[in-house]
């Protein structure tokens, strides 16, 4: 049978299903890699910052002294332990409160014994310090506190401590009638060698003495015993012995800032060293400290008076008043010398003229008397004229004699003559 032609599909006949090609869906597009990586870095930095972030503290200072928020740091041994975040005045407007964010590693050392002070360029007895702040700016130095109760509010020092906390050694108290030339930072010497420093001074409670605190570094603090004698070694030292009176100048540090020296007898070295904060007397000089009890009272008083004179002389020459007075005196003397040189020729000429006038008047009076026959008047006006001429001659003579004795009267006038 012949093949029958195929008929087109009629409407309503079922269609053969078409298979779709399915591609696997990508979980993450390449375009998201960079933002996700950046977000990861930010998250890591934030976590690290929070992990290293310590507490926030406040420090009260008398003045800010160049601190800048966001720039000034808190350091210890040049390692940054915090950053200043803000500055504000206290309610009474007398102090500046510094707010700072500390690092986590500094947290255990923020206790009551922690010390803060501002580092600026400073010229003192011990030399120049803080020169690096000229370029980098002021910063706060911190001495870590000892383990103890945590603290977040501190009062900063107005000046750097003379001795760093934790320095090996011992402090001792010296009692003196006056401070003399001593100051914070004055050296303490033993046999001329620096072994300590004056750290503080204050009036005693009774107000009659001064308490001077000295710190002796270790191991030299073992040289201080109950029999140790301390004396004021500043200025000029004086000794009186078989060779006569001798003056001795100490080091330039002691000349500028005074100083303390001490000595311990060999017999006293056999005992135990003195405990910290032991009290000693501070003598005026070495002779008073080491002199024996058998010395002459007159000699001791003489030495004491001479030392007082030298100490007063040191105080007087330390300031600018004496120098200014000497300069002014020299200027006045030069001026008077020039004035005297300028007026001397005129003064001599004036004296000669006065003498000549007096002589001329006397000769005129004599001639008139001779002409009138020994003084017999020829008219009623002649005696009066002669009397007036005689008085004028005497006045000129007296003036010439007075100027001869007191030439300065031409400048200052004639004073009252003593009778």
TORDRENDO-531435 format. One record per residue (C-alpha): z, x, y. Coordinates in nm, 2 decimals. Layout:
<rs>
R	w	u	v
R	Z	X	Y
...
</rs>
This chain:
<rs>
R	w	u	v
R	0.00	0.00	0.00
R	-0.08	0.12	0.34
R	0.22	0.24	0.54
R	0.33	-0.01	0.79
R	0.38	0.12	1.14
R	0.73	0.16	1.26
R	0.85	-0.09	1.51
R	1.05	0.01	1.80
R	1.42	-0.06	1.80
R	1.49	-0.41	1.89
R	1.76	-0.49	2.13
R	2.09	-0.53	1.98
R	2.02	-0.28	1.70
R	2.30	-0.02	1.66
R	2.23	0.32	1.83
R	2.28	0.65	1.65
R	2.61	0.83	1.79
R	2.55	1.14	2.01
R	2.78	1.44	1.95
R	2.93	1.60	2.27
R	2.98	1.97	2.30
R	3.35	2.04	2.37
R	3.44	2.37	2.54
R	3.80	2.51	2.51
R	4.00	2.46	2.83
R	4.14	2.78	3.00
R	4.51	2.77	3.04
R	4.51	2.98	3.36
R	4.23	3.06	3.60
R	4.19	3.42	3.72
R	4.22	3.31	4.08
R	4.59	3.23	4.04
R	4.69	3.58	3.92
R	4.73	3.74	4.26
R	4.95	3.46	4.42
R	5.17	3.45	4.11
R	5.21	3.83	4.11
R	5.30	3.82	4.48
R	5.55	3.55	4.42
R	5.70	3.75	4.14
R	5.74	4.06	4.37
R	5.91	3.84	4.63
R	6.14	3.69	4.38
R	6.23	4.03	4.25
R	6.30	4.17	4.60
R	6.51	3.86	4.68
R	6.71	3.90	4.36
R	6.76	4.27	4.43
R	6.87	4.20	4.79
R	7.12	3.94	4.68
R	7.24	4.17	4.40
R	7.30	4.46	4.65
R	7.43	4.23	4.92
R	7.80	4.27	5.00
R	8.04	4.08	5.22
R	8.02	4.02	5.59
R	8.29	4.18	5.80
R	8.39	4.20	6.16
R	8.51	4.51	6.35
R	8.68	4.49	6.69
R	8.61	4.77	6.94
R	8.71	4.84	7.30
R	8.34	4.88	7.39
R	8.01	4.86	7.20
R	7.90	5.22	7.31
R	7.53	5.17	7.25
R	7.53	4.97	6.93
R	7.22	4.76	6.88
R	7.21	4.46	6.64
R	6.96	4.51	6.35
R	6.94	4.89	6.42
R	7.29	5.03	6.42
R	7.42	5.10	6.07
R	7.76	5.17	5.91
R	7.76	5.51	5.74
R	7.98	5.74	5.54
R	7.86	6.10	5.48
R	7.52	5.99	5.62
R	7.48	5.72	5.35
R	7.42	5.37	5.48
R	7.69	5.12	5.37
R	7.60	4.83	5.61
R	7.40	4.71	5.91
R	7.52	4.56	6.23
R	7.40	4.20	6.26
R	7.54	4.08	6.59
R	7.77	4.16	6.88
R	7.99	3.92	7.07
R	8.28	3.93	7.32
R	8.63	3.82	7.22
R	8.76	3.51	7.38
R	8.98	3.71	7.62
R	8.67	3.92	7.72
R	8.86	4.25	7.65
R	8.71	4.37	7.33
R	8.37	4.35	7.15
R	8.35	4.20	6.80
R	8.09	4.36	6.58
R	7.96	4.16	6.29
R	7.81	4.36	6.00
R	7.67	4.30	5.65
R	7.80	4.55	5.40
R	7.64	4.66	5.08
R	7.78	4.57	4.74
R	7.89	4.93	4.66
R	8.11	4.93	4.97
R	8.30	4.62	4.87
R	8.58	4.79	4.67
R	8.67	5.01	4.97
R	8.70	4.73	5.23
R	9.08	4.73	5.22
R	9.35	4.76	5.49
R	9.34	5.14	5.49
R	8.96	5.15	5.58
R	8.89	5.32	5.91
R	8.59	5.25	6.15
R	8.49	5.43	6.47
R	8.17	5.46	6.67
R	7.99	5.79	6.67
R	7.85	5.91	7.00
R	7.78	6.25	7.16
R	8.13	6.39	7.23
R	8.25	6.72	7.39
R	8.61	6.80	7.29
R	8.84	7.08	7.21
R	8.70	7.13	6.87
R	8.34	7.15	7.00
R	8.04	6.92	7.04
R	7.98	6.64	6.79
R	7.75	6.35	6.75
R	7.44	6.51	6.89
R	7.22	6.34	6.63
R	7.29	6.00	6.80
R	7.09	6.11	7.10
R	6.77	6.05	6.89
R	6.89	5.80	6.63
R	7.13	5.60	6.84
R	7.50	5.52	6.80
R	7.63	5.42	6.46
R	7.96	5.33	6.30
R	8.13	5.58	6.07
R	8.35	5.44	5.80
R	8.63	5.61	5.60
R	8.67	5.42	5.28
R	9.00	5.25	5.22
R	9.23	5.32	4.93
R	9.24	5.06	4.65
R	9.44	4.75	4.76
R	9.40	4.40	4.89
R	9.05	4.32	5.02
R	9.01	4.28	5.40
R	8.73	4.15	5.61
R	8.85	4.19	5.97
R	8.92	4.53	6.11
R	9.02	4.70	6.44
R	8.81	5.01	6.51
R	8.94	5.33	6.65
R	8.86	5.43	7.01
R	8.80	5.79	6.92
R	8.73	5.98	6.60
R	9.04	6.08	6.39
R	9.14	6.44	6.44
R	9.20	6.49	6.07
R	8.98	6.30	5.82
R	9.18	6.07	5.59
R	9.26	6.23	5.25
R	9.25	6.59	5.39
R	9.50	6.80	5.18
R	9.80	6.90	5.38
R	10.12	6.76	5.55
R	10.22	6.63	5.89
R	10.53	6.74	6.08
R	10.71	6.61	6.39
R	10.79	6.85	6.68
R	11.04	6.74	6.95
R	10.99	6.89	7.30
R	11.13	6.82	7.65
R	10.77	6.78	7.78
R	10.41	6.78	7.65
R	10.31	7.08	7.87
R	9.94	7.17	7.81
R	9.92	7.02	7.46
R	9.66	6.76	7.37
R	9.50	6.59	7.07
R	9.31	6.87	6.90
R	9.51	7.16	7.02
R	9.52	7.43	6.75
R	9.83	7.53	6.54
R	9.84	7.90	6.45
R	10.03	8.12	6.22
R	10.01	8.49	6.29
R	9.71	8.41	6.52
R	9.52	8.22	6.24
R	9.43	7.85	6.28
R	9.61	7.66	6.01
R	9.65	7.32	6.16
R	9.60	7.09	6.46
R	9.79	6.86	6.69
R	9.70	6.51	6.59
R	9.90	6.28	6.82
R	10.19	6.27	7.07
R	10.42	6.00	7.20
R	10.73	5.95	7.40
R	11.06	5.93	7.20
R	11.24	5.59	7.20
R	11.50	5.72	7.44
R	11.23	5.83	7.68
R	11.38	6.18	7.72
R	11.17	6.38	7.48
R	10.81	6.39	7.35
R	10.73	6.38	6.98
R	10.43	6.59	6.89
R	10.27	6.53	6.55
R	10.10	6.84	6.39
R	9.90	6.86	6.07
R	9.91	7.18	5.86
R	9.62	7.21	5.61
R	9.68	7.29	5.25
R	9.78	7.55	5.12
R	9.92	7.68	5.45
R	10.16	7.39	5.47
R	10.38	7.58	5.22
R	10.46	7.82	5.50
R	10.67	7.55	5.67
R	11.04	7.56	5.57
R	11.36	7.43	5.72
R	11.41	7.77	5.89
R	11.06	7.76	6.06
R	11.04	7.80	6.43
R	10.77	7.63	6.64
R	10.69	7.72	7.00
R	10.43	7.64	7.27
R	10.16	7.91	7.26
R	9.93	7.78	7.53
R	9.84	7.96	7.85
R	9.98	8.31	7.91
R	10.24	8.47	7.69
R	10.50	8.70	7.85
R	10.72	8.96	7.68
R	10.99	9.17	7.83
R	11.10	9.48	7.63
R	11.15	9.85	7.64
R	10.79	9.90	7.78
R	10.85	9.66	8.06
R	10.70	9.32	8.14
R	10.38	9.25	7.94
R	10.14	8.95	7.98
R	9.92	8.84	7.70
R	9.64	8.58	7.70
R	9.58	8.37	7.39
R	9.25	8.25	7.26
R	9.02	8.05	7.48
R	9.09	7.73	7.29
R	9.46	7.77	7.36
R	9.39	7.85	7.73
R	9.19	7.53	7.76
R	9.39	7.29	7.54
R	9.72	7.46	7.48
R	9.84	7.54	7.13
R	10.14	7.56	6.89
R	10.24	7.86	6.69
R	10.51	7.90	6.43
R	10.68	8.16	6.22
R	10.91	8.16	5.92
R	11.15	8.44	5.85
R	11.13	8.62	5.51
R	11.47	8.49	5.41
R	11.37	8.13	5.48
R	11.06	8.17	5.25
R	11.28	8.18	4.95
R	11.37	7.81	4.98
R	11.16	7.50	4.91
R	10.89	7.40	5.17
R	10.98	7.12	5.41
R	10.88	6.77	5.32
R	10.62	6.58	5.51
R	10.72	6.43	5.85
R	11.01	6.67	5.88
R	11.14	6.71	6.24
R	11.15	7.05	6.42
R	11.22	7.16	6.77
R	10.93	7.29	6.98
R	11.05	7.58	7.19
R	10.90	7.68	7.52
R	10.79	8.03	7.41
R	10.81	8.28	7.14
R	11.11	8.46	7.28
R	11.31	8.14	7.29
R	11.21	8.05	6.94
R	11.27	8.38	6.77
R	11.54	8.54	7.00
R	11.87	8.60	6.83
R	12.20	8.45	6.94
R	12.33	8.79	7.07
R	12.08	8.80	7.35
R	12.18	8.82	7.71
R	12.22	8.48	7.87
R	12.10	8.62	8.20
R	11.79	8.77	8.04
R	11.72	8.45	7.86
R	11.75	8.25	8.18
R	11.53	8.50	8.36
R	11.26	8.47	8.09
R	11.28	8.09	8.09
R	11.24	8.08	8.47
R	10.95	8.32	8.46
R	10.78	8.12	8.18
R	10.83	7.80	8.39
R	10.66	7.98	8.68
R	10.37	8.09	8.46
R	10.33	7.74	8.31
R	10.32	7.58	8.66
R	10.07	7.84	8.76
R	9.86	7.75	8.47
R	9.88	7.39	8.55
R	9.79	7.45	8.92
R	9.49	7.67	8.84
R	9.36	7.43	8.58
R	9.25	7.17	8.83
R	9.00	7.18	9.11
R	9.26	7.13	9.39
R	9.35	7.50	9.43
R	8.99	7.61	9.41
R	8.89	7.35	9.68
R	9.18	7.45	9.90
R	9.09	7.82	9.88
R	8.72	7.74	9.97
R	8.83	7.53	10.26
R	9.07	7.80	10.38
R	8.80	8.07	10.36
R	8.56	7.84	10.56
R	8.82	7.79	10.83
R	8.90	8.16	10.86
R	8.53	8.25	10.90
R	8.50	7.98	11.17
R	8.80	8.11	11.36
R	8.67	8.46	11.33
R	8.33	8.36	11.48
R	8.50	8.16	11.75
R	8.73	8.46	11.84
R	8.43	8.70	11.85
R	8.24	8.46	12.08
R	8.52	8.40	12.33
R	8.67	8.76	12.34
R	8.42	8.89	12.60
R	8.47	8.59	12.82
R	8.84	8.61	12.79
R	8.86	8.97	12.89
R	8.63	8.90	13.19
R	8.85	8.61	13.29
R	9.17	8.81	13.27
R	9.02	9.09	13.48
R	8.90	8.83	13.74
R	9.24	8.67	13.76
R	9.41	9.01	13.81
R	9.16	9.10	14.08
R	9.21	8.77	14.25
R	9.59	8.82	14.25
R	9.56	9.17	14.38
R	9.32	9.06	14.66
R	9.55	8.78	14.76
R	9.85	9.02	14.77
R	9.65	9.26	14.99
R	9.55	8.98	15.22
R	9.91	8.87	15.26
R	10.02	9.23	15.33
R	9.75	9.27	15.60
R	9.85	8.95	15.77
R	10.21	9.05	15.77
R	10.12	9.39	15.92
R	9.90	9.22	16.18
R	10.17	8.99	16.29
R	10.43	9.26	16.33
R	10.64	9.24	16.02
R	10.62	8.86	15.98
R	10.68	8.73	16.34
R	10.48	8.41	16.37
R	10.23	8.38	16.66
R	10.17	8.01	16.60
R	10.33	7.73	16.41
R	10.07	7.73	16.13
R	10.09	8.10	16.05
R	10.42	8.09	15.85
R	10.30	7.80	15.64
R	9.97	7.98	15.57
R	10.16	8.29	15.46
R	10.39	8.09	15.24
R	10.10	7.91	15.07
R	9.91	8.24	15.01
R	10.23	8.39	14.86
R	10.27	8.10	14.62
R	9.90	8.12	14.52
R	9.93	8.49	14.45
R	10.24	8.43	14.24
R	10.07	8.15	14.05
R	9.76	8.36	13.98
R	9.98	8.64	13.86
R	10.18	8.42	13.63
R	9.86	8.26	13.49
R	9.71	8.61	13.42
R	10.03	8.73	13.26
R	10.06	8.41	13.04
R	9.69	8.44	12.93
R	9.75	8.80	12.85
R	10.04	8.71	12.62
R	9.88	8.38	12.48
R	9.50	8.40	12.48
R	9.48	8.11	12.24
R	9.59	7.88	12.53
R	9.23	7.87	12.64
R	9.14	7.68	12.33
R	9.46	7.47	12.25
R	9.61	7.44	12.60
R	9.95	7.55	12.72
R	10.25	7.43	12.51
R	10.60	7.39	12.62
R	10.76	7.73	12.70
R	11.08	7.79	12.50
R	11.38	7.84	12.73
</rs>
